[in-house]
Amino acid sequence: MPDKADAGETRRVILLGSTGSIGVQSIEVIEHLNREHAAGRYPVRHEIVGLAAGANAESLFAQARALNVADLAIASNQDAIEAPKGSQLRCGVDAAEQLVRDVEADLVIGAMVGSAGLPATLAAIGLGCDVALANKETLVAAGELVVPAARRAEVNLFPIDSEHSAIWQSLPIDVCPPCEIDESVSRFVITASGGPFRTWSRDRVFNATPEQALAHPTWNMGAKITVDCASLTNKGLEVIEAHWLFGLPGDRIDVIVHPQSIIHSFVEYADGSVLAQLGAPDMRTPIQWALTWPQRAAGISQALDFTALSKLDFEPPDFERFPALKLAYDVIERGGTAGAVFNAANEAAVAAFLDHQIPFGRITELSAAALDSLVGEGRQPALTSLDDVLAADSEARAFVTQSLGGGGAVATTGTTRATHSSALGSSDA
């Protein structure tokens, strides 16, 4: 894999999902690193050359003005809002992908929520551009396409999720995803805060409201991710993502509940040694590591104060109260379109939940039903093109809508198009 240290003094960055939580924090980290560069303490300067958002045009344009970025993209049509003077604005479901194809960059940060960023991510890989992934759904839905494409292009996939960053930081410094971990590693252990319902009864969890699910005890994230954390679906998605990033089978990836969210993941080696990455629950730390690997720079995050830690608790996850985690291991075993169906059904069900159409427990029920209905038992045929992913995505969303009686609008991510084979450069990736 290419060494980021050889990228030169200026690294050009396209930021997809710039107005969301991860996008905003990525800008903070880049500005911090550029101050370090100006002071002579860090050798690389980062230049943001493109910004993409979903629908928040006002915030996107404010960022463009503040950062002096001319190339922009937004998924929705914005006839009523004037783009900054001198900028080039791309609109529509293909806008982020078009931005990636139009603007030369060294790194694309994929922070778009859900599967909407998948075509743009594949386009970046096809162009030989490294990708920093905060969007776990990309690998969940299309890991069978993304990872082989990245290997062919000799492209790095830098994980921004705190758990995957922790695994990465606990491996030898020259190891970078996508990779195949050998037998010197026994297993990964991904930590979970347990979310707001960690101590609730099964019935109470099932009937929880959106307001209760959004009250995460540790992390500050967007609504969809926060709901996923409450159901442990987010942890299931992380198990699948770890499988693709590091090449480990599901039976070597475990989850443990750790309410303090200080240890972000463990790597257990064959000799019994266990390495872990610890840090305050601040996403800017994994963002910065993705931007600076294999070098270290002064951090923007608050340092961990060990004297303030009274205890670190650990407990096994409860598969009965949080069945979504079990579904994730099933997805790894089935392969094929299982990840796309699981991801899309969950996205649609979460949207229905946030719209007060269903109780909390129905989210995972709908995901499980979609898998049973749309994906066969046992190992499935491998994906052959992005069209396979998008067809499964569309079918899963339609299944959820039909299961809800056809009433109410189930949110889509804008990924469905006539064809996407060009995003990979070939249809057999």
JOJO-V519607 format. One record per helix or strand of 2 or more residues. SS is the DSSP state (@ for helix, = for strand). FROM is the first residue (numbers start at 0). LEN is the number of residues. If there is no record, write none. Layout:
SS:FROM:LEN
SS:FROM:LEN
//
This chain:
@:3:3
=:9:7
@:20:18
=:44:9
@:56:11
=:70:4
=:87:4
@:94:8
=:106:4
@:113:13
=:129:4
@:136:17
=:156:3
@:161:8
=:184:8
@:201:5
@:209:4
@:222:9
@:232:14
@:249:3
=:252:5
=:262:7
=:273:5
@:282:10
@:305:3
=:314:2
@:323:11
@:337:17
@:361:13
@:385:18
@:420:3
//
